[in-house]
Amino acid sequence: MNIVSKSTKQKIVVTLIIVAFLMPVILYACNFGVGIWRTQEEWAKMGSALGGIYAPILSLLTLIVIVRQLNLQWQMNKFQHDQWYIDKCMSQGHKALVNLKCILSAEIKGQDGVTCQELFEKIHERGKKHEIDVFLQCNLQLQSATTFFFSNLEGLRSSNEPIYKTSYMDLVTEGSSVLGYVQMQMLEEQIMFKVNGRPLSHYPKASK
């Protein structure tokens, strides 16, 4: 399948415009001849004939230019909105990760120096739903920060455009780098599954 290049398309458009402007003159010359008219009436007739032809052509070209400008403006606005949305998701996702790291590394009072992350891992390994529910109820900040991070991932995954996909993978990778892939799996499984009632699959488990 042949793909016409952008420059070739532009040349074709310019050629068609030139032909459209020259054709009325050529047709007029073929029918009435070429020369310097002697009377004002002859000049008026020629001007009237050509004006009647050029007026709709110019109107059509003006309409095409306006539509083209509106399309370019829409594309520019969409690009600016997409860039703003992606920057916002990336910034908020980064802040959420920093917050999560602080929460998970904090020591729990009365637990002999055990951190929130260590306790979370032990409860996760035991797999008792009641213990997990109690732990999460006592750690609302962890739930909030986790939900905030994954909501930004969901936002970036909502579009199939390359710029969204690239940013989505960057934020997924950042999550793995900051907290570790296994830790992100735990947060997604224990918190986001509970919130959404379905797996999100941002950090899928390796198939056995």
Buried (B, 14 or more C-beta within 10 A) or exposed (E): EEEEEEEEEEEEEEEEEEEBBEEBBEEBEEEEEEEEEEEEEEEEBBEEBBEEBBEEBEEEBEEEEEEEEEEEEEEEEEEEEBEEBBEEBBEBBBBBBEBBBEBBEBEBEEEEEEBBBBBBBEBBEEEEEEBBEEBBEEBEEBBBBBBBBBBBBBBBBEBEEEEBEEBBEBBBEBBBEBBEBEBBBBBBBBBBEBBBEEEBEBBEEEEE
